[in-house]
Amino acid sequence: MATKERLNVNLDSKLKKETAETLEALGLDFTTAINIYFKQIVSKQKIPFEISAPNFYSTEEVMGNDWREGISDIEDEWE
């Protein structure tokens, strides 16, 4: 039999409440849900869903690599 250990996690109280309600509707408790999640991490050797940051585009991606060409010819009201 595997040795069990306790894991303490700090959560936002609203997130905890909403998660508890969702898990209850699914017939699960926190322990079962966390065990499922951790088993998926081990089995797949990755987080079992996509995690990404917002995509910010560089000036070159939007305007092209030669966007600086001719920039000195642009008239502005600051001069």
C-alpha positions, 0 to 999 in steps of 0.5 A, a space after each residue: 500500500 502506498 504511503 499517503 502524504 498531506 498537501 496544503 494549498 492556498 486558494 482564493 476563497 471564491 475559486 475554492 467555493 466554485 470548484 467545490 460546487 463544480 466537483 460536487 456536481 461531478 460527484 467528486 471531492 477535492 482529494 479525488 480531483 487532485 489525484 486525477 490531475 496529478 496522475 494525468 501529469 505523471 502519465 502524460 509528462 505534461 500539464 494536461 491542458 494548454 497553458 499560454 501567455 497572451 500573444 504580443 506581436 513585435 513591431 516587425 511582425 506587424 509592420 515588416 522588417 523594413 518598417 524603419 526605412 523612410 521613417 525620417 521622411 515622415 512629417 510630424 507636428 513635434 518639429 
